[in-house]
Amino acid sequence: MDLLTPDLGLLFWQVVVFLVLFLLLRAFAWKPITESLHEREDNIQSALDLAEKTRSEMTALKANNEKLQAEARAEREVILRGAKETADKMLAEARDKAESEGRRILEQNREAMQNERQALVMQMKKEVVTLSLEIAEKVLRKELSDKATQEKLVTDLVSNSRLN
């Protein structure tokens, strides 16, 4: 039983050694250990804060990126719509210009054809008059071969011209 019941001197020295060891550890080891733990806790907390800040910044950047993409899409739509409107306007202008040019060319062709028709009619009239005069001259030469017939014709023409 001696092993189970410690001696009072042994117990005293164990308490003294424990207290000395406790004071030594408290003076030299406890402070650095707690400072190290606090420093580690601060590092972990700053890392957590940085991670939270980075996460919130990433969320803000993602939202900003989506906003920029939406604006870019809207701007692209505006540009495409403007380009389509411009192309449609240019096509309409070209179509109108082509139609007016076609009408102008048709009108010029009509006028040219009318002028040519008139020139042909005038030429035909001249030819008809020339032919008529030639025929009349031949007929008159044949009919007015004698002098009496010529005098009678002149008298009739003069009397008719006074009536007109």
Buried (B, 14 or more C-beta within 10 A) or exposed (E): EEEEEEEEEEEEEEEEEEEEEEEEEEEEEEEEEEEEEEEEEEEEEEEEEEEEEEEEEEEEEEEEEEEEEEEEEEEEEEEEEEEEEEEEEEEEEEEEEEEEEEEEEEEEEEEEEEEEEEEEEEEEEEEEEEEEEEEEEEEBEEEBEEEEEEEEEEEEEEEEEEEE
